Amino acid sequence: MSIFDKHMAKEQRKSMEFAEDSRQDEWTYPSFVAGLFKGKVNWNLIHPFREQSREKREEGDKFLAKLEKFLKENLNPDEVDRSREIPENVIKGLFEMGAFAIKIPKEYGGLGLSHVTYNRVVHLLGSFCGSTAALISAHQSIGVPQPLILFGTDEQKRKYLPRFRKGAISGFALTEALAGSDPRIIKTQATPVEGGKYFLINGEKLWCTNGNIADLLVVMAETPPKIVRGKEKKQITAFIVETNTPGFEVTYRCEFMGLSAIQNGIMRFNNVKVPRENIILGEGKGLKLAFITLNTGRLTLPAAVTGMSKMCLNAARRWAAERKQWGSPIGEHEAIASKLSCMAATVFAMDAVTWLVSYMADDKRFDIRLEAAMAKLFCTEESWKIVNDAVQIRGGRGYETAPSLAGRGKAAYPLERAIRDSRINTLLEGSSEIMHLFIAREALDFHLKKIKALFDPRVSVGGKLKAAVSSALSYSVWYPGLWVPCVLGCGGGLKSPLDKHMMFVKKTSRRLAKMVFHKMLRYQKGLVSKQNILNRFVDISVDLFAMSAACSYADGLSKNDKDKANSVELADLFCREAKNRIREKFREIKHNHDKLSNSVAKKTLSGNYSWLENDIVK
Ligand SMILES: Cc1cc2nc3c(=O)[nH]c(=O)nc-3n(C[C@H](O)[C@H](O)[C@H](O)COP(=O)(O)OP(=O)(O)OC[C@H]3O[C@@H](n4cnc5c(N)ncnc54)[C@H](O)[C@@H]3O)c2cc1C
């Protein structure tokens, strides 16, 4: 049975049902964010702010110190940007120190380090060289090692994991020319041959990072359909492909606005023969594998962009103090001062979100699908604003390249490179629009589970009646509870003003839950297509989560490290700004011009306003 509206366009409905079939249905572990949508703030899940054990921290510190020294001595990011190449000796050095096998268990030759340490590595790389960060992360976050660690058979692990210590680079190939955000429509085929012992892969993949230099790839391909309840069901399967297999060819290297040294292009598969034992997780489970791998893989981008944002903050802060115009440092003019303070507070919240969810990933007792998606959405969107503001604060020097600045003896902050490098982050590993859809779907799960049986034609009238009574009973307890005033505080024992912010989170979570419920009643299945409404809910919840993470982080820092006691101010400022955004979103839910906006969009699409495009060079 479909949870999607029957009025939805056929192809859209098919794609959404396909994604729905591949999503993780079960919630085995608790999720702080899932609670927010139910009006339940389970503060204990995120407070006190988790930390690594001293032993693990020191292990990470050692590796990071070695890596930083190596990077400073061997890597010139501006030269990487100019030449579009990461030097061979750098890649070799990174292999020798194990940077391509950070999370691979020691028994397979890896470093066996934690997820937090891996993210600290990417954070450091992100602050220095975007192309190198992409090389390491495309290999380890979504490339062959991570799905193998999660789902590989013992034999697959023994065969492939040790290679990542010895020079093998990997990537993840899903995207095709016609299939971007919508994986259902991939065309690459894997046809069983020799009684199903092998598959022949045919097709073309686009934009696989590292693809042009990879030794091993995870390739998503269509295998023969299954018949489910009398209907053909498309199967997408994940294969490990060795790129030295005959029939594999890289036919083009793409050139991008930023990350200029990434090796990414067009890969052609012409009867590439792959044994059945190279399937990961199982036939038809490719998309599920991608979704689950990305639950932790998605945390790499937040770590990388937080590192990059700290570099921007550093550049903006120094320049705002040094540069004098109109008689005083530009950082003392209020318009620049407010940009700086917002940058500092937001970087603090990004740090809080990134490390909170990374610790949760290591702990393994949390369901982090929503938290990781929010970390990706929040950090990539905010980092884009931060790099833009940093360029604005640097003025013309923000637009000048670092080599040009260095050439005339000036401080060479690489903001021009950073803004080019960071534009991609809201597009890949789930664009911001897709992250909104993903979060909204998971957020509605609480309700969809209750009403699913009511719309299922296979459920008998008696079954429907039973489901209706059961959901009515459950709602009759849950819904009135949302109206009970929050008199007991947030229960975290936080110092002022953090306690007030957490109280706001608690109250607002209830308000959000009520509104989601009201909209569910009003639109029923149709709500899934109301992207503007859902996006506002998601934006509110992202800010609530970031506020909670920031308050928990500031509380821990201020109690444990007196040098960082002023983190409370940063959390306070972030929360006040987030509250303003949240109030505005609630206002927009009631008073909006979605109808007019949709009508103008339709007319724009059909060319009604094409006269606006007159008088340009065509
Ligand atoms: C530098 C770079 C590196 C990459 N690395 C990899 C990689 O390693 N492996 C890999 O497989 N792919 C990779 N990709 C592909 C990347 O993941 C895709 O670009 C991304 O999935 C979006 O697909 P698309 O560009 O075709 O955009 P489209 O899917 O065509 O989307 C275009 C726009 O429409 C929006 N949109 C699409 N559907 C909806 C919807 N239902 N509702 C609302 N908005 C929607 C999107 O958010 C986007 O803004 C890479 C791309 C680049 C440029």
The ligand as a Tripos MOL2 file, in Angstrom:
@<TRIPOS>MOLECULE
LIG
   53    58     1     0     0
SMALL
NO_CHARGES

@<TRIPOS>ATOM
      1 C1         31.7340   17.6500   -7.6780 C.3       1 LIG1
      2 C2         30.7270   16.5610   -7.6280 C.ar      1 LIG1
      3 C3         31.0090   15.3730   -6.9590 C.ar      1 LIG1
      4 C4         30.0900   14.3150   -6.9510 C.ar      1 LIG1
      5 N1         30.4240   13.1130   -6.3970 N.ar      1 LIG1
      6 C5         29.5890   12.0430   -6.5550 C.ar      1 LIG1
      7 C6         29.9750   10.7190   -6.1830 C.ar      1 LIG1
      8 O1         31.0690   10.4990   -5.6510 O.2       1 LIG1
      9 N2         29.1260    9.6850   -6.4530 N.ar      1 LIG1
     10 C7         27.9040    9.8780   -7.0380 C.ar      1 LIG1
     11 O2         27.1780    8.9020   -7.2600 O.2       1 LIG1
     12 N3         27.4870   11.1370   -7.3750 N.ar      1 LIG1
     13 C8         28.3000   12.2050   -7.1670 C.ar      1 LIG1
     14 N4         27.9010   13.4620   -7.5480 N.ar      1 LIG1
     15 C9         26.5460   13.6640   -8.0000 C.3       1 LIG1
     16 C10        25.7040   14.4060   -6.9690 C.3       1 LIG1
     17 O3         25.4300   13.5730   -5.8850 O.3       1 LIG1
     18 C11        24.4600   14.9170   -7.7100 C.3       1 LIG1
     19 O4         24.8680   16.0950   -8.3680 O.3       1 LIG1
     20 C12        23.2960   15.1440   -6.8060 C.3       1 LIG1
     21 O5         22.7700   13.9130   -6.4200 O.3       1 LIG1
     22 C13        22.1930   15.9370   -7.4820 C.3       1 LIG1
     23 O6         21.8850   15.3930   -8.7260 O.3       1 LIG1
     24 P1         21.8160   16.3420  -10.0100 P.3       1 LIG1
     25 O7         23.0140   17.1940  -10.0060 O.co2     1 LIG1
     26 O8         21.5640   15.5120  -11.1870 O.co2     1 LIG1
     27 O9         20.5930   17.2820   -9.7090 O.3       1 LIG1
     28 P2         19.0450   16.9680   -9.9180 P.3       1 LIG1
     29 O10        18.6450   15.7420   -9.2040 O.co2     1 LIG1
     30 O11        18.7100   17.0810  -11.3470 O.co2     1 LIG1
     31 O12        18.4390   18.1980   -9.1260 O.3       1 LIG1
     32 C14        18.5170   19.5600   -9.6030 C.3       1 LIG1
     33 C15        17.8840   20.4520   -8.5580 C.3       1 LIG1
     34 O13        16.5280   20.0420   -8.3100 O.3       1 LIG1
     35 C16        16.3430   19.7270   -6.9400 C.3       1 LIG1
     36 N5         15.4110   18.6030   -6.8240 N.ar      1 LIG1
     37 C17        15.5190   17.3770   -7.3890 C.ar      1 LIG1
     38 N6         14.4880   16.6020   -7.0330 N.ar      1 LIG1
     39 C18        13.7070   17.3460   -6.2210 C.ar      1 LIG1
     40 C19        12.4790   17.1070   -5.5330 C.ar      1 LIG1
     41 N7         11.8410   15.9300   -5.5680 N.pl3     1 LIG1
     42 N8         11.9670   18.0870   -4.7760 N.ar      1 LIG1
     43 C20        12.5940   19.2890   -4.6850 C.ar      1 LIG1
     44 N9         13.7410   19.5780   -5.3210 N.ar      1 LIG1
     45 C21        14.2960   18.6130   -6.0810 C.ar      1 LIG1
     46 C22        17.7170   19.3970   -6.4290 C.3       1 LIG1
     47 O14        17.8300   19.6030   -5.0370 O.3       1 LIG1
     48 C23        18.5850   20.3770   -7.1980 C.3       1 LIG1
     49 O15        18.5530   21.6290   -6.5900 O.3       1 LIG1
     50 C24        28.8240   14.5100   -7.5560 C.ar      1 LIG1
     51 C25        28.5270   15.7180   -8.1930 C.ar      1 LIG1
     52 C26        29.4590   16.7220   -8.2590 C.ar      1 LIG1
     53 C27        29.1220   17.9810   -9.0110 C.3       1 LIG1
@<TRIPOS>BOND
     1     1     2 1
     2     2     3 ar
     3     2    52 ar
     4     3     4 ar
     5     4     5 ar
     6     4    50 ar
     7     5     6 ar
     8     6     7 ar
     9     6    13 1
    10     7     8 2
    11     7     9 ar
    12     9    10 ar
    13    10    11 2
    14    10    12 ar
    15    12    13 ar
    16    13    14 ar
    17    14    15 1
    18    14    50 ar
    19    15    16 1
    20    16    17 1
    21    16    18 1
    22    18    19 1
    23    18    20 1
    24    20    21 1
    25    20    22 1
    26    22    23 1
    27    23    24 1
    28    24    25 2
    29    24    26 1
    30    24    27 1
    31    27    28 1
    32    28    29 2
    33    28    30 1
    34    28    31 1
    35    31    32 1
    36    32    33 1
    37    33    34 1
    38    33    48 1
    39    34    35 1
    40    35    36 1
    41    35    46 1
    42    36    37 ar
    43    36    45 ar
    44    37    38 ar
    45    38    39 ar
    46    39    40 ar
    47    39    45 ar
    48    40    41 1
    49    40    42 ar
    50    42    43 ar
    51    43    44 ar
    52    44    45 ar
    53    46    47 1
    54    46    48 1
    55    48    49 1
    56    50    51 ar
    57    51    52 ar
    58    52    53 1
@<TRIPOS>SUBSTRUCTURE
     1 LIG1         1 GROUP 0 **** ****
